Amino acid sequence: MMRVLEFIVALAIVAVLGVVVGVIMPGSGHVERSLVVGKDMRQVYDVIANFRRLPDYSVQRKFDRNTQFTFSGKAYGPGAEVSWSSNDEKVGKGKLTLATAEPDFEKIDPTAKEAKVVWNVDNDWRGQDKHFTLDLERQGSRGQLTKITWSYDVAYGFNLIDRYSNLYIHGEPDAFIQFSLNDLQNVLASVQNIDYSKLIPYIEQAQPTPVLLVSTSIERKGGLEALNDATAKVESEIQAAAKKLGVNVVGPRIIYTTNYGDQTYTFDVALPISATSLTIGGQSHELVAAKAPDLNAPASSSSSADAANAGDSTAPGSNDRFGRLIVDGDVRGMLAFGGSALKGIWNGTAAGVPQTRDMLKAYAQTHGYKFDDVVNRFYDIEVKPEVKKGDEITSYAQYAVYLPITDAPEKTPEQEAGLPPPTLDDGTGQQAPAAAGSAAAPATPAGAGK
């Protein structure tokens, strides 16, 4: 009986000690990890101010690559949500909600020094008011670095079991931060380090448009003069083909970028026409969208003679390996566009278009918009031509640059906020050179900076 009594007393003492220790333990928990990345702060901000890239860097898929993610709420900024589920106990189920993002995205320019994004956490970790805070700090002599401090905070209240769980805050919460932070660095490394804070991109639904086009290329060292000469030559060839077909050219020229190489720029020049079907050799042919070529087939080239050597059909009325209608010589017909595209405006010379393409690509990557610029290539449209008086430019051209995208929201954050794209109008009704809001830097010769 004495031993039983001793055992009961011992249990009581342990229980009292457990309560006492639990009471004096912290009522909240905090853990954080930091990392400095060689990225523009706006890019880092955009990646964490939406959840569309989360599956690419969060720790869940390290434990279970079949983890399912579901996006809801807003696409970007406060109100965005993502939930996950897995059969792996280490992953389980949970949800993140983007609570705050400070300052607003349009204020994250090269002068901004700090930013903060808060995600609320809803999972099986013990405690209340669970949230991640991601603090960003611009560093480096030129502001080219960003310090990311990722922290986790939780309140335990007077729940003694929750308070004891603080002993394990360096378990799952700490591992989530450390692994995810490392992979976030890898995701950011895949994005070209370019400042796109002046870009005001929109998402547009492009309608299928019949066009005639010709493939060509130039040596980049020839600069704008070579580009203008090649484009003018091709446009004349297309105009002649359109006249022969009895169709009208109904819009400005379009350039599809095939390869913007270090030495050579390969591209297609297209003109929209008034008909979706063309009569060639007495037979009517409906124009269709181009398709990806058979990777096992010989590569085609921009000239009819080379195409014949490569095994590509050159007979008018037939289709080349991209599914485009062969019209006459190097002229092809197809349905262009169709689907979502990320659009940016450049006011200046054609030399600034490649920079705009780079900004759109980086923007799509940080916002989680999917694209394949090999199959669905960049294209740009000269909305307004350049005006010259002698050799002096009196009014710059305006170019609309497009990147076809998939799995994207209806609007960009800029559209949601009602921010207007840059225009040639300087506010006084006069046509003006490229304004500060049209690009990150002045236009440079086509052969420079690439």
Backbone hydrogen bonds in HBPLUS format (Angstrom, degrees):
<---DONOR---> <-ACCEPTOR-->    atom                        ^
c    i                          cat <-CA-CA->   ^        H-A-AA   ^      H-
h    n   atom  resd res      DA  || num        DHA   H-A  angle D-A-AA Bond
n    s   type  num  typ     dist DA aas  dist angle  dist       angle   num
A0005-LEU N   A0001-MET O   2.95 MM   4  6.26 158.9  1.99 150.2 156.0     1
A0006-GLU N   A0002-MET O   2.88 MM   4  6.14 153.3  1.95 146.6 154.2     2
A0007-PHE N   A0003-ARG O   2.89 MM   4  6.13 152.1  1.97 144.3 151.9     3
A0008-ILE N   A0004-VAL O   2.94 MM   4  6.25 156.0  2.00 149.9 156.0     4
A0009-VAL N   A0005-LEU O   2.94 MM   4  6.18 161.4  1.98 149.9 155.0     5
A0010-ALA N   A0006-GLU O   2.86 MM   4  6.08 156.6  1.92 145.8 152.7     6
A0011-LEU N   A0007-PHE O   2.93 MM   4  6.19 158.0  1.98 147.2 152.9     7
A0012-ALA N   A0008-ILE O   2.93 MM   4  6.20 154.3  2.00 146.6 153.9     8
A0013-ILE N   A0009-VAL O   2.85 MM   4  6.17 156.4  1.90 150.8 157.4     9
A0014-VAL N   A0010-ALA O   2.91 MM   4  6.17 163.6  1.94 152.7 157.0    10
A0015-ALA N   A0011-LEU O   2.81 MM   4  6.02 156.5  1.86 147.5 154.6    11
A0016-VAL N   A0012-ALA O   2.83 MM   4  6.06 161.4  1.86 150.9 155.7    12
A0017-LEU N   A0013-ILE O   2.81 MM   4  6.04 163.6  1.84 152.1 157.2    13
A0018-GLY N   A0014-VAL O   2.74 MM   4  5.93 154.4  1.81 145.9 153.8    14
A0019-VAL N   A0015-ALA O   2.91 MM   4  6.19 153.5  1.98 147.5 154.1    15
A0020-VAL N   A0016-VAL O   2.83 MM   4  6.07 163.5  1.86 152.6 157.6    16
A0021-VAL N   A0017-LEU O   2.79 MM   4  5.95 170.4  1.80 156.0 158.5    17
A0022-GLY N   A0018-GLY O   2.91 MM   4  5.98 156.4  1.97 139.8 147.2    18
A0023-VAL N   A0019-VAL O   2.85 MM   4  6.06 150.2  1.94 147.9 155.8    19
A0024-ILE N   A0020-VAL O   3.04 MM   4  6.32 155.6  2.10 150.8 156.7    20
A0025-MET N   A0021-VAL O   2.98 MM   4  6.09 121.8  2.33 141.0 155.7    21
A0156-TYR N   A0027-GLY O   2.71 MM 129  5.03 172.7  1.71 142.0 142.1    22
A0029-GLY N   A0154-VAL O   2.84 MM 125  5.19 155.2  1.90 146.2 151.2    23
A0154-VAL N   A0029-GLY O   3.08 MM 125  5.19 147.4  2.19 142.8 144.8    24
A0031-VAL N   A0152-TYR O   3.09 MM 121  5.38 146.5  2.21 144.8 153.3    25
A0152-TYR N   A0031-VAL O   2.76 MM 121  5.38 154.2  1.82 161.1 168.9    26
A0033-ARG N   A0150-TRP O   2.95 MM 117  5.47 152.0  2.03 144.2 152.1    27
A0150-TRP N   A0033-ARG O   2.84 MM 117  5.47 155.3  1.91 175.2 170.7    28
A0035-LEU N   A0148-ILE O   2.89 MM 113  5.29 143.6  2.03 144.1 155.6    29
A0148-ILE N   A0035-LEU O   2.73 MM 113  5.29 176.0  1.73 163.6 162.5    30
A0037-VAL N   A0146-THR O   2.88 MM 109  5.41 167.8  1.89 153.5 153.4    31
A0146-THR N   A0037-VAL O   2.91 MM 109  5.41 161.5  1.95 159.6 165.3    32
A0043-GLN N   A0040-ASP O   3.07 MM   3  5.54 125.6  2.38 109.0 121.5    33
A0044-VAL N   A0040-ASP O   3.36 MM   4  6.78 159.0  2.40 151.5 156.8    34
A0045-TYR N   A0041-MET O   2.88 MM   4  6.06 166.3  1.90 154.9 159.0    35
A0046-ASP N   A0042-ARG O   2.93 MM   4  6.10 161.3  1.96 149.3 153.6    36
A0047-VAL N   A0043-GLN O   3.12 MM   4  6.38 154.9  2.19 148.8 154.7    37
A0048-ILE N   A0044-VAL O   3.23 MM   4  6.53 160.8  2.27 154.4 158.3    38
A0049-ALA N   A0045-TYR O   2.84 MM   4  5.86 123.4  2.16 144.5 160.8    39
A0077-GLY N   A0049-ALA O   2.77 MM  28  5.23 173.4  1.78 176.3 174.9    40
A0054-LEU N   A0051-PHE O   3.07 MM   3  5.02 150.3  2.17 100.4 109.6    41
A0056-ASP N   A0053-ARG O   2.89 MM   3  5.45 145.8  2.01 117.7 128.1    42
A0057-TYR N   A0054-LEU O   3.00 MM   3  5.51 156.3  2.05 117.5 124.3    43
A0058-SER N   A0054-LEU O   2.83 MM   4  5.56 156.3  1.88 178.5 172.2    44
A0062-LYS N   A0059-VAL O   2.88 MM   3  5.25 151.3  1.97 112.8 122.4    45
A0063-PHE N   A0060-GLN O   3.12 MM   3  5.50 132.6  2.36 105.0 116.0    46
A0064-ASP N   A0060-GLN O   2.93 MM   4  6.19 160.0  1.97 149.1 155.8    47
A0067-THR N   A0064-ASP O   3.08 MM   3  5.60 156.2  2.14 121.3 121.3    48
A0068-GLN N   A0085-SER O   3.06 MM  17  5.42 163.3  2.09 162.8 161.0    49
A0085-SER N   A0068-GLN O   3.04 MM  17  5.42 139.8  2.21 141.5 152.6    50
A0070-THR N   A0083-SER O   2.84 MM  13  5.25 155.3  1.90 152.3 157.3    51
A0083-SER N   A0070-THR O   2.92 MM  13  5.25 157.3  1.97 145.1 152.5    52
A0072-SER N   A0081-GLU O   3.06 MM   9  5.09 164.3  2.09 133.2 133.4    53
A0081-GLU N   A0072-SER O   3.02 MM   9  5.09 147.1  2.13 152.1 142.2    54
A0074-LYS N   A0079-GLY O   3.19 MM   5  5.33 152.5  2.26 103.8 108.5    55
A0080-ALA N   A0077-GLY O   3.08 MM   3  5.99 148.6  2.19 151.1 154.9    56
A0079-GLY N   A0098-LEU O   2.92 MM  19  5.60 158.4  1.97 153.5 156.6    57
A0098-LEU N   A0080-ALA O   2.86 MM  18  5.31 171.2  1.86 159.8 162.8    58
A0082-VAL N   A0096-LEU O   3.02 MM  14  5.42 153.8  2.09 153.4 158.2    59
A0096-LEU N   A0082-VAL O   2.82 MM  14  5.42 162.8  1.85 162.5 168.3    60
A0084-TRP N   A0094-GLY O   2.97 MM  10  5.52 157.0  2.03 143.0 147.4    61
A0094-GLY N   A0084-TRP O   3.14 MM  10  5.52 148.9  2.24 146.5 146.0    62
A0086-SER N   A0092-GLY O   2.95 MM   6  5.08 118.7  2.33 125.9 142.1    63
A0091-VAL N   A0088-ASP O   2.95 MM   3  5.45 146.2  2.07 112.9 122.6    64
A0092-GLY N   A0088-ASP O   2.82 MM   4  5.94 163.4  1.85 172.6 170.6    65
A0095-LYS N   A0122-ASP O   2.85 MM  27  5.05 134.9  2.05 133.2 146.5    66
A0122-ASP N   A0095-LYS O   2.89 MM  27  5.05 150.5  1.98 162.4 162.1    67
A0097-THR N   A0120-ASN O   3.05 MM  23  5.07 154.2  2.11 137.7 144.8    68
A0120-ASN N   A0097-THR O   2.74 MM  23  5.07 160.2  1.78 158.0 155.7    69
A0099-ALA N   A0118-VAL O   2.80 MM  19  5.49 144.2  1.93 144.9 155.9    70
A0118-VAL N   A0100-THR O   2.91 MM  18  5.22 163.7  1.94 146.3 149.2    71
A0102-GLU N   A0116-LYS O   2.77 MM  14  5.24 169.8  1.78 162.0 165.2    72
A0116-LYS N   A0102-GLU O   2.73 MM  14  5.24 158.5  1.77 158.8 164.1    73
A0107-LYS N   A0104-ASP O   2.91 MM   3  5.62 160.8  1.95 123.5 130.0    74
A0108-ILE N   A0105-PHE O   3.03 MM   3  5.40 166.7  2.05 114.8 118.4    75
A0112-ALA N   A0109-ASP O   2.91 MM   3  5.47 156.0  1.97 122.4 129.6    76
A0138-ARG N   A0113-LYS O   2.80 MM  25  5.06 171.5  1.81 150.5 152.8    77
A0115-ALA N   A0136-LEU O   3.05 MM  21  5.04 147.4  2.16 136.6 137.1    78
A0136-LEU N   A0115-ALA O   2.79 MM  21  5.04 171.3  1.80 154.6 152.8    79
A0117-VAL N   A0134-LEU O   3.01 MM  17  5.21 156.0  2.07 137.0 144.6    80
A0134-LEU N   A0117-VAL O   2.80 MM  17  5.21 173.0  1.81 164.4 166.7    81
A0119-TRP N   A0132-PHE O   2.85 MM  13  5.07 159.4  1.90 144.8 151.9    82
A0132-PHE N   A0119-TRP O   2.77 MM  13  5.07 154.0  1.83 155.1 160.8    83
A0121-VAL N   A0130-LYS O   2.89 MM   9  5.23 176.9  1.89 135.4 134.5    84
A0128-GLN N   A0155-ALA O   2.72 MM  27  5.12 171.2  1.72 159.3 162.4    85
A0155-ALA N   A0128-GLN O   2.84 MM  27  5.12 172.3  1.85 160.7 158.5    86
A0131-HIS N   A0153-ASP O   3.07 MM  22  5.62 155.3  2.13 156.5 161.4    87
A0153-ASP N   A0131-HIS O   3.00 MM  22  5.62 164.1  2.03 161.4 166.5    88
A0133-THR N   A0151-SER O   2.91 MM  18  5.21 155.5  1.97 137.6 144.3    89
A0151-SER N   A0133-THR O   2.88 MM  18  5.21 166.1  1.90 151.4 156.2    90
A0135-ASP N   A0149-THR O   2.89 MM  14  5.06 162.0  1.92 150.4 148.5    91
A0149-THR N   A0135-ASP O   2.89 MM  14  5.06 164.5  1.92 150.5 155.0    92
A0137-GLU N   A0147-LYS O   3.00 MM  10  5.06 142.4  2.14 138.0 147.9    93
A0147-LYS N   A0137-GLU O   2.82 MM  10  5.06 170.5  1.83 150.3 151.8    94
A0139-GLN N   A0145-LEU O   2.81 MM   6  4.85 174.7  1.82 131.5 132.5    95
A0145-LEU N   A0139-GLN O   3.02 MM   6  4.85 159.0  2.07 144.4 138.4    96
A0143-GLY N   A0140-GLY O   3.09 MM   3  4.73 162.3  2.12  98.9 103.8    97
A0159-ASN N   A0156-TYR O   3.34 MM   3  6.11 158.5  2.39 141.8 143.5    98
A0163-ARG N   A0159-ASN O   2.93 MM   4  6.27 150.8  2.02 148.9 158.2    99
A0164-TYR N   A0160-LEU O   3.00 MM   4  6.28 151.4  2.08 145.2 152.1   100
A0165-SER N   A0161-ILE O   3.13 MM   4  6.45 134.8  2.35 137.5 149.7   101
A0165-SER N   A0162-ASP O   3.01 MM   3  5.05 127.7  2.29  93.6 108.2   102
A0166-ASN N   A0163-ARG O   3.08 MM   3  5.55 157.0  2.13 108.5 115.7   103
A0167-LEU N   A0164-TYR O   2.99 MM   3  5.79 162.7  2.02 120.2 125.1   104
A0168-TYR N   A0165-SER O   2.86 MM   3  5.39 156.8  1.92 113.6 121.1   105
A0169-ILE N   A0166-ASN O   3.24 MM   3  5.08 168.2  2.26 106.5 106.0   106
A0171-GLY N   A0168-TYR O   2.81 MM   3  5.13 148.3  1.91 115.1 117.5   107
A0175-ALA N   A0171-GLY O   2.90 MM   4  6.02 161.8  1.94 156.9 163.1   108
A0176-PHE N   A0172-GLU O   2.82 MM   4  5.92 157.8  1.87 156.1 161.7   109
A0177-ILE N   A0173-PRO O   3.16 MM   4  6.44 161.0  2.20 148.5 152.3   110
A0178-GLN N   A0174-ASP O   2.95 MM   4  6.18 173.2  1.95 156.8 158.6   111
A0179-PHE N   A0175-ALA O   3.00 MM   4  5.93 169.4  2.01 152.2 154.6   112
A0180-SER N   A0176-PHE O   3.06 MM   4  5.88 155.9  2.12 139.1 146.7   113
A0181-LEU N   A0177-ILE O   2.79 MM   4  5.74 156.1  1.84 150.0 156.8   114
A0182-ASN N   A0178-GLN O   3.16 MM   4  6.34 158.2  2.21 145.5 150.5   115
A0183-ASP N   A0179-PHE O   3.12 MM   4  6.40 159.8  2.17 148.3 153.6   116
A0184-LEU N   A0180-SER O   2.77 MM   4  5.93 141.7  1.91 144.5 156.1   117
A0185-GLN N   A0181-LEU O   3.15 MM   4  6.41 148.7  2.26 142.1 148.8   118
A0187-VAL N   A0183-ASP O   2.97 MM   4  6.32 153.1  2.04 148.6 155.4   119
A0188-LEU N   A0184-LEU O   2.97 MM   4  6.21 164.3  1.99 153.1 156.9   120
A0189-ALA N   A0185-GLN O   2.99 MM   4  6.16 142.3  2.13 139.7 150.0   121
A0190-SER N   A0187-VAL O   3.16 MM   3  5.49 145.8  2.28 104.9 114.2   122
A0191-VAL N   A0188-LEU O   3.09 MM   3  5.41 163.3  2.12 111.8 117.1   123
A0194-ILE N   A0192-GLN O   2.93 MM   2  5.79 119.9  2.30 114.2  97.6   124
A0199-LEU N   A0196-TYR O   2.97 MM   3  5.25 153.7  2.04 110.1 118.6   125
A0202-TYR N   A0343-LYS O   2.93 MM 141  5.17 152.6  2.01 142.1 150.3   126
A0343-LYS N   A0202-TYR O   2.70 MM 141  5.17 175.1  1.70 165.6 167.4   127
A0204-GLU N   A0341-ALA O   2.93 MM 137  5.44 165.5  1.95 158.9 161.9   128
A0341-ALA N   A0204-GLU O   2.90 MM 137  5.44 141.8  2.05 153.1 163.6   129
A0206-ALA N   A0339-GLY O   2.85 MM 133  5.33 150.1  1.94 155.1 147.4   130
A0339-GLY N   A0206-ALA O   3.04 MM 133  5.33 136.5  2.24 151.3 144.0   131
A0209-THR N   A0336-ALA O   2.91 MM 127  5.02 156.8  1.96 135.4 142.5   132
A0336-ALA N   A0209-THR O   2.64 MM 127  5.02 171.0  1.65 149.7 146.3   133
A0273-ILE N   A0210-PRO O   2.94 MM  63  5.75 162.5  1.97 139.7 142.9   134
A0211-VAL N   A0334-MET O   2.92 MM 123  5.71 158.4  1.97 168.7 174.5   135
A0334-MET N   A0211-VAL O   3.14 MM 123  5.71 154.8  2.20 151.0 156.7   136
A0212-LEU N   A0271-LEU O   3.03 MM  59  5.53 156.4  2.09 149.4 153.6   137
A0271-LEU N   A0212-LEU O   2.90 MM  59  5.53 151.3  1.98 154.3 163.4   138
A0213-LEU N   A0332-ARG O   2.81 MM 119  5.26 156.7  1.86 146.2 153.4   139
A0332-ARG N   A0213-LEU O   2.82 MM 119  5.26 160.3  1.85 154.3 160.9   140
A0214-VAL N   A0269-VAL O   2.93 MM  55  5.49 149.2  2.03 147.9 156.9   141
A0269-VAL N   A0214-VAL O   2.91 MM  55  5.49 164.4  1.93 157.4 157.7   142
A0216-THR N   A0267-PHE O   2.82 MM  51  5.66 165.9  1.84 173.5 175.9   143
A0267-PHE N   A0216-THR O   2.95 MM  51  5.66 167.1  1.97 152.3 156.6   144
A0218-ILE N   A0265-TYR O   2.95 MM  47  5.42 149.3  2.05 142.4 152.1   145
A0265-TYR N   A0218-ILE O   2.94 MM  47  5.42 164.7  1.96 157.7 162.8   146
A0222-GLY N   A0219-GLU O   2.96 MM   3  5.72 162.4  1.99 121.0 126.7   147
A0220-ARG N   A0263-GLN O   2.78 MM  43  5.48 165.9  1.80 143.8 147.9   148
A0223-GLY N   A0220-ARG O   3.03 MM   3  5.60 165.0  2.05 117.4 122.0   149
A0226-ALA N   A0222-GLY O   3.44 MM   4  4.93 160.4  2.49 113.1 114.6   150
A0227-LEU N   A0223-GLY O   3.23 MM   4  6.55 158.8  2.27 147.7 154.0   151
A0228-ASN N   A0224-LEU O   2.81 MM   4  5.99 168.3  1.83 157.0 159.4   152
A0229-ASP N   A0225-GLU O   2.97 MM   4  6.11 160.7  2.00 148.0 153.5   153
A0230-ALA N   A0226-ALA O   2.97 MM   4  6.09 164.4  2.00 148.5 152.7   154
A0231-THR N   A0227-LEU O   2.94 MM   4  6.05 162.1  1.97 151.4 156.8   155
A0232-ALA N   A0228-ASN O   2.95 MM   4  6.04 162.1  1.98 147.5 152.4   156
A0233-LYS N   A0229-ASP O   3.05 MM   4  6.19 160.0  2.09 147.1 152.4   157
A0234-VAL N   A0230-ALA O   3.05 MM   4  6.23 162.8  2.08 148.1 152.6   158
A0235-GLU N   A0231-THR O   2.88 MM   4  6.05 160.7  1.92 151.4 157.2   159
A0236-SER N   A0232-ALA O   3.07 MM   4  6.27 155.1  2.13 146.0 151.7   160
A0237-GLU N   A0233-LYS O   3.17 MM   4  6.48 151.4  2.26 142.1 149.8   161
A0238-ILE N   A0234-VAL O   2.90 MM   4  6.24 154.9  1.97 153.5 160.6   162
A0239-GLN N   A0235-GLU O   2.83 MM   4  6.02 162.1  1.86 151.7 156.9   163
A0240-ALA N   A0236-SER O   3.01 MM   4  6.18 156.3  2.07 144.4 150.2   164
A0241-ALA N   A0237-GLU O   3.08 MM   4  6.34 153.5  2.16 141.1 148.2   165
A0242-ALA N   A0238-ILE O   2.83 MM   4  6.10 157.7  1.88 155.0 161.2   166
A0243-LYS N   A0239-GLN O   2.99 MM   4  6.20 158.6  2.03 147.8 153.1   167
A0244-LYS N   A0240-ALA O   3.05 MM   4  6.26 154.0  2.12 143.7 150.7   168
A0245-LEU N   A0241-ALA O   2.96 MM   4  6.20 144.2  2.10 143.4 153.2   169
A0246-GLY N   A0242-ALA O   2.96 MM   4  6.11 120.5  2.32 139.2 154.6   170
A0247-VAL N   A0242-ALA O   3.06 MM   5  5.31 166.0  2.08 150.0 150.0   171
A0246-GLY N   A0243-LYS O   3.22 MM   3  5.06 142.7  2.36  93.4 104.2   172
A0274-SER N   A0248-ASN O   2.97 MM  26  5.40 127.7  2.25 147.4 159.7   173
A0250-VAL N   A0272-PRO O   2.92 MM  22  5.69 155.6  1.98 132.3 140.4   174
A0254-ILE N   A0270-ALA O   2.78 MM  16  4.94 158.5  1.83 149.6 152.2   175
A0270-ALA N   A0254-ILE O   2.76 MM  16  4.94 164.4  1.78 151.7 154.6   176
A0255-ILE N   A0380-ASP O   2.91 MM 125  5.35 160.0  1.95 153.4 160.1   177
A0380-ASP N   A0255-ILE O   2.90 MM 125  5.35 148.5  2.00 141.0 150.9   178
A0256-TYR N   A0268-ASP O   2.87 MM  12  4.93 156.4  1.93 140.8 148.5   179
A0268-ASP N   A0256-TYR O   2.86 MM  12  4.93 154.5  1.92 139.5 148.2   180
A0257-THR N   A0378-PHE O   3.09 MM 121  5.64 157.2  2.14 138.9 146.1   181
A0258-THR N   A0266-THR O   2.92 MM   8  5.36 148.4  2.02 137.0 143.1   182
A0259-ASN N   A0266-THR O   3.06 MM   7  5.05 163.0  2.09 138.0 137.7   183
A0266-THR N   A0259-ASN O   2.89 MM   7  5.05 167.2  1.91 148.0 150.9   184
A0261-GLY N   A0264-THR O   2.92 MM   3  5.14 133.4  2.14 160.0 157.8   185
A0287-LEU N   A0276-THR O   2.86 MM  11  5.60 173.0  1.87 163.9 162.0   186
A0278-LEU N   A0285-HIS O   2.85 MM   7  5.25 152.7  1.92 148.4 151.3   187
A0285-HIS N   A0278-LEU O   2.75 MM   7  5.25 148.6  1.85 142.4 153.2   188
A0280-ILE N   A0283-GLN O   2.83 MM   3  5.39 151.3  1.91 160.4 156.0   189
A0283-GLN N   A0280-ILE O   3.15 MM   3  5.39 165.9  2.17 110.5 114.4   190
A0335-LEU N   A0288-VAL O   2.92 MM  47  4.99 160.2  1.95 109.4 111.8   191
A0291-LYS N   A0322-PHE O   2.81 MM  31  5.13 160.0  1.85 140.7 146.8   192
A0297-ALA N   A0294-ASP O   2.97 MM   3  5.36 158.5  2.02 111.5 118.6   193
A0307-ALA N   A0303-SER O   2.88 MM   4  6.04 154.1  1.95 147.8 156.2   194
A0308-ALA N   A0304-SER O   2.96 MM   4  6.18 152.9  2.03 147.0 153.1   195
A0309-ASN N   A0305-ALA O   3.17 MM   4  6.50 154.0  2.24 144.5 151.2   196
A0310-ALA N   A0306-ASP O   2.91 MM   4  6.18 137.2  2.10 142.1 154.6   197
A0310-ALA N   A0307-ALA O   3.10 MM   3  4.94 123.9  2.42  90.1 104.9   198
A0312-ASP N   A0307-ALA O   2.85 MM   5  5.04 147.9  1.95 158.5 151.5   199
A0311-GLY N   A0308-ALA O   3.16 MM   3  5.20 159.7  2.21 102.0 107.9   200
A0318-SER N   A0315-ALA O   3.01 MM   3  5.70 158.5  2.06 144.8 146.7   201
A0317-GLY N   A0326-ILE O   2.83 MM   9  5.59 166.1  1.85 160.3 159.8   202
A0326-ILE N   A0318-SER O   2.85 MM   8  5.64 173.6  1.85 166.1 164.6   203
A0320-ASP N   A0324-ARG O   2.94 MM   4  5.55 156.3  2.00 153.9 158.4   204
A0323-GLY N   A0320-ASP O   2.90 MM   3  5.36 162.6  1.93 120.2 123.5   205
A0325-LEU N   A0333-GLY O   2.87 MM   8  4.88 150.3  1.96 157.8 153.3   206
A0333-GLY N   A0325-LEU O   2.78 MM   8  4.88 148.0  1.88 137.5 147.5   207
A0327-VAL N   A0331-VAL O   2.96 MM   4  5.44 162.6  1.99 148.5 150.6   208
A0331-VAL N   A0328-ASP O   3.00 MM   3  5.30 164.9  2.03 132.8 132.0   209
A0405-ILE N   A0340-SER O   3.03 MM  65  5.60 163.1  2.06 126.4 131.4   210
A0342-LEU N   A0403-LEU O   2.80 MM  61  5.02 167.5  1.81 140.7 139.0   211
A0403-LEU N   A0342-LEU O   2.85 MM  61  5.02 144.9  1.97 137.3 148.8   212
A0344-GLY N   A0401-VAL O   2.84 MM  57  5.18 157.7  1.89 149.9 157.5   213
A0401-VAL N   A0344-GLY O   2.80 MM  57  5.18 174.9  1.80 166.3 166.2   214
A0346-TRP N   A0399-TYR O   2.90 MM  53  5.17 163.0  1.93 153.2 157.9   215
A0399-TYR N   A0346-TRP O   2.82 MM  53  5.17 168.4  1.83 156.8 160.9   216
A0348-GLY N   A0397-ALA O   2.95 MM  49  5.44 149.7  2.05 152.9 161.1   217
A0352-GLY N   A0349-THR O   3.10 MM   3  6.00 169.9  2.11 125.1 127.5   218
A0353-VAL N   A0350-ALA O   3.14 MM   3  5.43 160.4  2.18 109.7 115.7   219
A0356-THR N   A0352-GLY O   3.20 MM   4  6.49 150.8  2.29 144.6 152.8   220
A0356-THR N   A0353-VAL O   3.00 MM   3  5.03 116.1  2.42  98.1 114.2   221
A0357-ARG N   A0353-VAL O   2.93 MM   4  6.29 152.2  2.01 155.3 163.7   222
A0358-ASP N   A0354-PRO O   3.04 MM   4  6.36 156.8  2.09 147.2 152.7   223
A0359-MET N   A0355-GLN O   2.99 MM   4  6.30 153.6  2.07 146.7 153.8   224
A0360-LEU N   A0356-THR O   2.96 MM   4  6.20 159.7  2.00 151.6 156.5   225
A0361-LYS N   A0357-ARG O   2.99 MM   4  6.22 159.9  2.03 151.8 157.2   226
A0362-ALA N   A0358-ASP O   3.03 MM   4  6.23 165.7  2.05 149.9 153.4   227
A0363-TYR N   A0359-MET O   2.88 MM   4  6.01 158.9  1.93 148.0 154.6   228
A0364-ALA N   A0360-LEU O   2.88 MM   4  6.08 159.7  1.93 149.5 154.4   229
A0365-GLN N   A0361-LYS O   3.05 MM   4  6.30 154.1  2.12 146.4 153.4   230
A0366-THR N   A0362-ALA O   3.03 MM   4  6.31 159.8  2.07 153.4 157.7   231
A0367-HIS N   A0363-TYR O   3.05 MM   4  6.16 143.3  2.19 146.2 156.0   232
A0368-GLY N   A0364-ALA O   3.00 MM   4  5.94 111.1  2.49 136.5 150.6   233
A0369-TYR N   A0364-ALA O   2.90 MM   5  4.89 151.5  1.98 147.1 149.3   234
A0368-GLY N   A0365-GLN O   3.42 MM   3  5.23 155.3  2.48  94.6 101.6   235
A0370-LYS N   A0406-THR O   3.17 MM  36  5.16 137.0  2.37 161.9 157.2   236
A0406-THR N   A0370-LYS O   2.73 MM  36  5.16 154.9  1.79 145.1 150.7   237
A0376-ASN N   A0372-ASP O   2.81 MM   4  5.66 150.7  1.89 165.4 171.8   238
A0379-TYR N   A0402-TYR O   3.12 MM  23  5.33 157.5  2.17 141.6 147.4   239
A0402-TYR N   A0379-TYR O   2.74 MM  23  5.33 166.2  1.76 169.5 174.5   240
A0381-ILE N   A0400-ALA O   2.85 MM  19  5.21 156.2  1.90 146.1 153.5   241
A0400-ALA N   A0381-ILE O   2.89 MM  19  5.21 164.6  1.91 153.4 156.4   242
A0383-VAL N   A0398-GLN O   2.82 MM  15  5.50 123.3  2.15 142.7 158.7   243
A0384-LYS N   A0398-GLN O   3.26 MM  14  4.99 163.0  2.29 131.8 134.9   244
A0398-GLN N   A0384-LYS O   2.95 MM  14  4.99 155.6  2.01 134.3 140.2   245
A0387-VAL N   A0395-SER O   2.84 MM   8  4.98 173.1  1.85 154.9 156.1   246
A0394-THR N   A0387-VAL O   2.86 MM   7  5.67 146.7  1.97 139.2 149.7   247
A0395-SER N   A0387-VAL O   3.25 MM   8  4.98 157.6  2.30 139.0 135.2   248
A0389-LYS N   A0392-GLU O   2.78 MM   3  5.32 162.7  1.81 159.9 165.5   249
A0392-GLU N   A0389-LYS O   3.26 MM   3  5.32 157.4  2.31 120.0 118.6   250
A0415-GLN N   A0412-THR O   3.05 MM   3  5.12 117.8  2.45  97.7 112.5   251
A0416-GLU N   A0412-THR O   2.96 MM   4  6.31 164.4  1.98 156.8 160.9   252
A0417-ALA N   A0413-PRO O   2.93 MM   4  6.13 146.6  2.05 143.1 151.9   253
A0419-LEU N   A0414-GLU O   2.99 MM   5  5.37 158.3  2.03 159.5 157.4   254
A0418-GLY N   A0415-GLN O   2.93 MM   3  4.96 150.3  2.02 101.9 111.6   255
A0432-ALA N   A0424-LEU O   2.86 MM   8  5.51 160.4  1.90 154.4 160.9   256
A0426-ASP N   A0430-GLN O   3.37 MM   4  6.23 163.4  2.40 166.9 171.2   257
A0438-SER N   A0435-ALA O   3.04 MM   3  5.52 167.5  2.06 119.9 121.6   258
A0448-ALA N   A0445-PRO O   2.90 MM   3  5.41 167.6  1.92 122.9 126.0   259
